[in-house]
Amino acid sequence: MPLEWSGLSPELLLTLDRGSGEGLRAQLERQLRDAIRAGRLEVGERLPSSRELARRMGVSRGLVQDCYAQLRAEGYLATRVGAATTVAARACPRPAAPAPAPPPAPRLIADFRSGVPDLGSFPLADWLWAMREAARALPTEALDYGEPQGAPVLREVIAGYQRRVRAAAADPERTVVCSGYGQGLGLVLRALAAHGIRTLAYEDPGSPGATSLAAAHAGMTAVPVPVDEDGIDVRALEATGARAVLVTPAHQWPTGVVMAAERRRALIAWAQRHDAFVIEDDYDAEFRYDREPVGSLQGLAADRVVAIGTVSKSLAPALRLGWLLCPPALVASVVAFKGADDRGSPTLDQVALARLIASGRYDRHLRRMRTVYADRRATLVEALAAHAPGVQLTGLAAGFHAVAHLGAGRTEEQVVAAARARRVGLYGMAANRSSPGTDGARLVLGFGNVSERAVAKGIAAVGDLLAD
């Protein structure tokens, strides 16, 4: 696409060698021809005015005008009265016909991909307000490189929010702003590796691929530990010899179970006994439907738990903003690695998020989304009861995904393929297991980014595939 220059003269890199035997006009013509042939100048792209180019090159305007006239005569340039000189349409060789594109995949009736919030409900007006407020009040010195640990105003707001909403033992001095969950986990794992920890345990089922990759990048080995109806099996964790574990206690990913109080106490005791650390992924704890939100594990042992939070589920993944509540022993290492990574997350975005939370608009958005997701959750339950009454549905206490337990004789692969043929996106739990499951075929049904109407239509289309 050619560049548009709202009345400004475009920049163009050309050089003249006054010591060569070639004339200045010939040099200018040759370089412009080469730029057009090579695609540096696209069809329709503007050239500088003859006056401006003459000034930049230190030559007479007449020389440039003669150059442009010659290239117009050769078909390289085009001129219209009252308009700028542009690259002519016939100047560039016609590209080879591209290979025919494959036909687009049929549009899905419903795509139950998990982990995605309702992107259409992003509070754009509130975010634009927060950005304007942040830009209006931002002091000039704040436009310099900020603190790698994060903008102080955001760390203060996040710490207060986490204390108020998640019962966390949050301190701005031990809060580190990061660019989403992936970077946050990577920073923590490198800090743990620097403290001599070489094995990371993680929940199974969970996120084996991403967790193993992050551990490998930090020079660590990842080992799975089974999850039951009360959360991670602490006795099995003890047997691994690991001194770090990644858990999702408020709403286990992907089974949806809540870690029981006794299991929480046992996990903290394990960490204290082995000089170990717990990494708490608090990914969707804001959205609960059956009870009051479960408090953060970090609030029980701030010296042993690192809590990772983001706005990827509460607002949108594209914001790439998150935070770490770090134990005192890890803060310095995490900040050092963050500084080495990128010197810090974008300051203006951080201040805008702080404004959004402090103004109460963030809480208002969360209240609205709880209602939206609760309605979609109810629609999913009703649709399955109507079209696949034998299917057990679990993991609905929080978040915006559920687990459907398929009947005997059905495999995840068969159901997923058959549903895709009916234009419904379903996803098995196999990708969340470290080894083939022995607990039956299951589907992870995300309803965060699926309207109530699409949920109902999608389940109606595949109900017979899910039922016994």
VEXDRENTOR-202891 format. One line per field, with one value per residue (C-alpha): residue number from 1; chain; x, y, z. Coordinates in pm, whole numbers, plus 50000, padded with zeros to 5 digits. Layout:
% VEXDRENTOR-202891
resi	c(NUM:...)
chain	c(A:...)
x	c(X:...)
y	c(Y:...)
z	c(Z:...)
END
This chain:
% VEXDRENTOR-202891
resi	c(1:2:3:4:5:6:7:8:9:10:11:12:13:14:15:16:17:18:19:20:21:22:23:24:25:26:27:28:29:30:31:32:33:34:35:36:37:38:39:40:41:42:43:44:45:46:47:48:49:50:51:52:53:54:55:56:57:58:59:60:61:62:63:64:65:66:67:68:69:70:71:72:73:74:75:76:77:78:79:80:81:82:83:84:85:86:87:88:89:90:91:92:93:94:95:96:97:98:99:100:101:102:103:104:105:106:107:108:109:110:111:112:113:114:115:116:117:118:119:120:121:122:123:124:125:126:127:128:129:130:131:132:133:134:135:136:137:138:139:140:141:142:143:144:145:146:147:148:149:150:151:152:153:154:155:156:157:158:159:160:161:162:163:164:165:166:167:168:169:170:171:172:173:174:175:176:177:178:179:180:181:182:183:184:185:186:187:188:189:190:191:192:193:194:195:196:197:198:199:200:201:202:203:204:205:206:207:208:209:210:211:212:213:214:215:216:217:218:219:220:221:222:223:224:225:226:227:228:229:230:231:232:233:234:235:236:237:238:239:240:241:242:243:244:245:246:247:248:249:250:251:252:253:254:255:256:257:258:259:260:261:262:263:264:265:266:267:268:269:270:271:272:273:274:275:276:277:278:279:280:281:282:283:284:285:286:287:288:289:290:291:292:293:294:295:296:297:298:299:300:301:302:303:304:305:306:307:308:309:310:311:312:313:314:315:316:317:318:319:320:321:322:323:324:325:326:327:328:329:330:331:332:333:334:335:336:337:338:339:340:341:342:343:344:345:346:347:348:349:350:351:352:353:354:355:356:357:358:359:360:361:362:363:364:365:366:367:368:369:370:371:372:373:374:375:376:377:378:379:380:381:382:383:384:385:386:387:388:389:390:391:392:393:394:395:396:397:398:399:400:401:402:403:404:405:406:407:408:409:410:411:412:413:414:415:416:417:418:419:420:421:422:423:424:425:426:427:428:429:430:431:432:433:434:435:436:437:438:439:440:441:442:443:444:445:446:447:448:449:450:451:452:453:454:455:456:457:458:459:460:461:462:463:464:465:466:467:468)
chain	c(A:A:A:A:A:A:A:A:A:A:A:A:A:A:A:A:A:A:A:A:A:A:A:A:A:A:A:A:A:A:A:A:A:A:A:A:A:A:A:A:A:A:A:A:A:A:A:A:A:A:A:A:A:A:A:A:A:A:A:A:A:A:A:A:A:A:A:A:A:A:A:A:A:A:A:A:A:A:A:A:A:A:A:A:A:A:A:A:A:A:A:A:A:A:A:A:A:A:A:A:A:A:A:A:A:A:A:A:A:A:A:A:A:A:A:A:A:A:A:A:A:A:A:A:A:A:A:A:A:A:A:A:A:A:A:A:A:A:A:A:A:A:A:A:A:A:A:A:A:A:A:A:A:A:A:A:A:A:A:A:A:A:A:A:A:A:A:A:A:A:A:A:A:A:A:A:A:A:A:A:A:A:A:A:A:A:A:A:A:A:A:A:A:A:A:A:A:A:A:A:A:A:A:A:A:A:A:A:A:A:A:A:A:A:A:A:A:A:A:A:A:A:A:A:A:A:A:A:A:A:A:A:A:A:A:A:A:A:A:A:A:A:A:A:A:A:A:A:A:A:A:A:A:A:A:A:A:A:A:A:A:A:A:A:A:A:A:A:A:A:A:A:A:A:A:A:A:A:A:A:A:A:A:A:A:A:A:A:A:A:A:A:A:A:A:A:A:A:A:A:A:A:A:A:A:A:A:A:A:A:A:A:A:A:A:A:A:A:A:A:A:A:A:A:A:A:A:A:A:A:A:A:A:A:A:A:A:A:A:A:A:A:A:A:A:A:A:A:A:A:A:A:A:A:A:A:A:A:A:A:A:A:A:A:A:A:A:A:A:A:A:A:A:A:A:A:A:A:A:A:A:A:A:A:A:A:A:A:A:A:A:A:A:A:A:A:A:A:A:A:A:A:A:A:A:A:A:A:A:A:A:A:A:A:A:A:A:A:A:A:A:A:A:A:A:A:A:A:A:A:A:A:A:A:A:A:A:A:A:A:A:A:A:A:A:A:A:A:A:A:A:A:A:A:A:A:A:A:A:A:A:A:A:A:A:A:A:A)
x	c(50000:50155:50229:50005:50170:49903:50051:50408:50694:50799:51153:51357:51712:51922:52294:52504:52875:53022:53362:53254:53260:52884:52668:52448:52128:52224:52293:51957:51768:51946:51879:51511:51477:51647:51427:51112:51229:51336:51006:51149:50899:50557:50300:50114:50372:50451:50792:50924:50849:51119:51187:51223:51437:51665:51710:51797:52035:52205:52131:51927:51552:51581:51804:51539:51260:51456:51513:51141:51051:51284:51140:50787:50878:51011:50687:50829:50654:50312:50201:49859:49792:49773:49891:50223:50452:50391:50522:50331:50122:50307:50650:50678:50688:50363:50406:50354:50003:49986:49900:49530:49449:49291:48919:48839:48734:48359:48249:48170:47827:47999:48364:48402:48772:48866:49075:48931:48715:48433:48643:48339:48271:48609:48532:48682:48525:48657:49002:49020:48914:49188:49449:49349:49360:49698:49842:49693:49841:50167:50468:50729:50996:50767:50823:51181:51268:51065:51147:51183:50977:50683:50524:50491:50131:50026:50212:50038:49695:49749:49870:49562:49330:49484:49454:49092:48961:49191:49294:49656:49950:50043:50313:50397:50767:50732:50503:50654:50466:50515:50391:50136:50144:50407:50671:50575:50621:50951:51084:50988:51140:51469:51477:51413:51684:51922:51841:51946:51605:51617:51280:50935:50623:50294:49934:49823:49597:49720:49934:50213:50340:50370:50494:50762:50882:50904:51089:51337:51411:51498:51720:51471:51296:50915:50738:50360:50169:49812:49508:49199:48871:49054:49335:49697:49808:50064:50188:50266:50432:50653:50774:50900:51175:51075:51123:50882:50527:50285:49920:49581:49411:49110:48982:49208:49293:49129:48927:48774:48811:48882:49177:49041:49143:49331:49517:49614:49754:49941:50089:50213:50360:50538:50691:50810:50947:51151:51252:51034:50815:50458:50369:50000:49836:49533:49399:49020:48943:48729:48450:48271:47905:47841:48007:48216:48557:48819:49106:49454:49695:49961:49778:49853:50230:50368:50725:50665:50410:50451:50111:50078:49784:49694:49412:49405:49083:48926:48986:49163:49482:49598:49680:49975:49980:50020:50186:50381:50344:50690:50836:51113:51379:51291:51211:51561:51622:51284:51336:51687:51561:51273:51517:51735:51433:51280:51365:51002:50649:50502:50455:50152:49959:50050:49927:49607:49538:49599:49346:49093:49115:49130:48827:48603:48541:48735:48513:48204:48322:48385:48035:47883:48091:47998:47637:47724:47923:47666:47395:47610:47690:47317:47250:47519:47370:47020:47133:47318:47023:46799:47023:47269:47107:47349:47657:47808:47927:48185:48411:48130:48194:48398:48553:48415:48485:48340:48436:48201:48250:48176:47994:48168:48292:48355:48698:48782:48930:48617:48383:48601:48631:48261:48167:48400:48221:47904:48077:48115:48454:48507:48834:48945:49138:49420:49634:49611:49741:50104:50015:49706:49416:49269:48967:48762:48720:48649:48592:48689:48402:48489:48195:48367:48371:48053:47715:47418:47257:47571:47603:47247:47284:47623:47513:47195:47407:47633:47415:47386:47767:47807:47533:47570)
y	c(50000:50337:50579:50881:51204:51447:51751:51679:51615:51248:51147:50968:50836:50941:51020:51214:51151:51475:51316:51059:51114:51065:51375:51473:51454:51109:50988:51116:50958:50624:50607:50688:50425:50166:50252:50208:49884:49735:49821:50075:50316:50161:50244:50559:50667:51039:51185:51501:51823:51944:52239:52022:51756:52022:52175:51839:51732:52070:52105:52344:52303:52299:51988:51805:51921:51793:51462:51425:51517:51248:50981:51087:51044:50695:50603:50584:50890:51046:51403:51565:51939:52051:51714:51569:51364:50992:50657:50559:50242:50104:50172:49850:49507:49315:49060:48696:48575:48446:48087:48044:48077:47778:47819:47976:47741:47741:47984:47809:47819:47827:47804:47677:47768:47819:48087:48377:48643:48824:49042:49235:49351:49516:49854:50060:50390:50346:50247:50552:50769:50616:50668:51034:51087:50917:51125:51448:51409:51233:51445:51499:51301:50996:50972:50862:50495:50393:50160:49797:49699:49897:50240:50316:50432:50100:49893:50090:50042:49671:49603:49776:49593:49254:49316:49425:49170:48867:48893:48894:49011:49259:49522:49772:49721:49349:49394:49368:49468:49234:49190:48917:48570:48425:48681:48674:48298:48318:48584:48381:48060:48230:48381:48038:47883:48153:48036:47683:47530:47293:47110:47261:47057:47141:47023:46734:46800:47152:47325:47072:47217:47582:47498:47257:47509:47790:47562:47456:47821:47876:47568:47368:47033:47017:46719:46656:46597:46460:46666:46521:46673:46864:47004:46900:46579:46706:46355:46295:46638:46540:46235:46442:46615:46946:47273:47476:47405:47587:47570:47726:47695:47925:47749:47471:47478:47296:47074:47371:47224:47455:47360:47245:47422:47118:47082:47451:47408:47094:47274:47564:47320:47139:47467:47563:47216:47198:47565:47560:47809:47794:47983:48075:48142:48351:48358:48399:48423:48736:48532:48309:48211:47963:48137:48434:48448:48220:48410:48408:48136:48408:48567:48259:48256:48565:48447:48120:48206:48406:48519:48591:48804:48965:49156:48904:48742:49042:49289:49151:48956:49230:49467:49245:49366:49160:49161:48944:48950:48828:48686:48907:48652:48677:49044:49161:48874:48914:49290:49234:48984:49215:49501:49280:49164:49495:49770:49770:49754:50060:50338:50506:50178:50112:50453:50408:50074:50235:50506:50249:50050:50351:50513:50213:50155:49828:49694:49806:49617:49301:49316:49343:49056:48828:48867:48806:48490:48364:48392:48204:47941:47892:47867:47600:47397:47425:47337:47026:46918:46948:46795:46572:46497:46216:46439:46536:46897:47003:47299:47555:47721:48002:48137:48090:47730:47394:47030:46788:46418:46211:45881:45545:45439:45796:45941:46308:46296:46144:46392:46694:46591:46516:46847:47038:46882:47037:47375:47362:47403:47158:47087:46777:46768:46562:46873:46944:46604:46506:46148:45972:46011:45718:45911:45901:46136:46497:46824:47170:47401:47768:48007:48339:48460:48279:48453:48288:48233:48069:47849:47722:47667:47500:47250:47175:47092:46842:46715:46366:46344:46416:46196:45830)
z	c(50000:49904:50184:50232:50344:50467:50291:50404:50166:50196:50285:50018:50055:49753:49735:49486:49434:49308:49271:49015:48644:48617:48591:48884:48679:48546:48900:49018:48727:48774:49147:49104:48828:49048:49347:49138:48975:49308:49471:49716:49563:49510:49246:49346:49602:49613:49541:49706:49526:49289:49518:49830:49661:49512:49857:50017:49743:49709:49336:49126:49103:48726:48740:48943:48713:48410:48588:48665:48306:48168:48399:48305:47941:48016:48193:48545:48688:48650:48709:48728:48742:49102:49235:49343:49122:49180:49063:48748:48741:48440:48589:48788:48627:48662:48939:48865:48929:49285:49347:49408:49774:49942:49995:50331:50606:50659:50925:51252:51409:51746:51848:52204:52226:52589:52753:52550:52718:52540:52313:52194:52551:52597:52765:52485:52593:52947:52820:52591:52884:53099:52826:52788:53162:53185:52900:53036:53383:53292:53389:53119:53305:53303:52925:52993:53052:53352:53638:53526:53829:53692:53732:54104:54062:53905:54164:54438:54279:54207:54560:54702:54465:54544:54917:54883:54633:54669:55037:54919:55128:54856:54893:54613:54688:54611:54311:53962:53647:53352:52995:53055:53206:52972:53060:53427:53450:53263:53502:53808:53674:53593:53941:54094:53878:53998:54353:54265:54193:53897:53898:53847:53924:53755:53765:53544:53360:53311:53050:52986:52659:52763:53114:52993:52736:52993:53233:52964:52879:53243:53255:53460:53423:53443:53603:53616:53939:53932:54029:54200:54317:54595:54382:54339:54513:54766:54849:54482:54472:54766:54575:54279:54476:54316:54504:54291:54179:53948:54056:53976:54316:54273:53958:53841:53474:53305:53542:53726:54076:54372:54590:54926:55245:55379:55051:55064:55414:55308:55008:55221:55473:55188:55070:55416:55486:55165:55128:54815:54630:54498:54180:54191:53853:53953:53599:53630:54000:53944:53789:54041:54037:54317:54613:54718:54544:54697:54861:54715:54823:54837:55130:55340:55288:55117:55174:54983:54711:54392:54260:53887:53775:53443:53272:52984:53110:53282:52995:52686:52604:52365:52654:52755:53114:53427:53767:54008:54385:54483:54805:54947:54847:54475:54415:54323:54081:53911:53866:53728:53471:53378:53321:53103:52903:52798:53053:53165:53029:52848:53103:52946:52939:53301:53414:53212:53383:53721:53631:53515:53840:54073:53908:53979:53607:53618:53898:53707:53399:53604:53755:53410:53273:53563:53454:53088:53161:53411:53143:52892:53153:53217:52843:52810:53094:52947:52595:52711:52925:52618:52351:52542:52878:52965:52954:53289:53309:53570:53641:53626:53961:53807:53490:53141:53055:53159:53117:52941:53021:52710:52714:52691:52351:52233:52177:52190:51839:51686:51849:51767:51399:51362:51526:51295:50997:51140:51177:51554:51718:52004:52185:52373:52698:52547:52493:52866:52974:53008:52908:52768:53007:53198:53323:53003:52710:52799:52619:52742:52644:52647:52641:52711:52351:52236:52246:52416:52077:51939:52249:52202:51826:51861:52126:51932:51626:51808:52093:51948:51923:52293:52436:52524)
END
